[in-house]
Structure formats: C-alpha cells, structure tokens
Amino acid sequence: KIKVGGSPAAHKLSNDSGELESGEAVASHSYVGCNGKTKWTLTATHLLKKKARFETLAKKVVDSVRYAK
C-alpha cells in the first residue's frame, strides 16, 4: 500500500519470463488508487533488461497524479 496524490493506492509488480515470442522477460507494474470519489488504474509493462529506464518513468507518471478539487 502506498499513497498517491495524498490518497490510498496500491502497487503490484509482476516479473514474467518468456512472455514475448523472443523469450525475453517482461515486468508489469499495476497501480490503482481512489480518493473516495475518483478511481484510477495504470499498468506499465517493459522489458526487464530496460528496467532502469522504464521503472523510473512509471514511477514519475504515478507521482504526477493529482486529484481535482
């Protein structure tokens, strides 16, 4: 459990090997959040070998979430 935009949220990470035809491993980040009025979800999937680049990008996107007043 985490907080996003000041409200409760959750994050789940799944690492799957051989998911692509090439046999490369992928990681999927699933985020979900709610402020009692608005629910949202975000799923980001990337090659495991590019983890440093895309994991940081997904985190920045989630950190930018704000609820309208």
Beta strands, then each sheet from edge to edge (+ up, - down):
strand 1: 2-4
strand 2: 7-16
strand 3: 26-34
strand 4: 39-47
sheet 1: 1+ 2- 3+ 4-
end
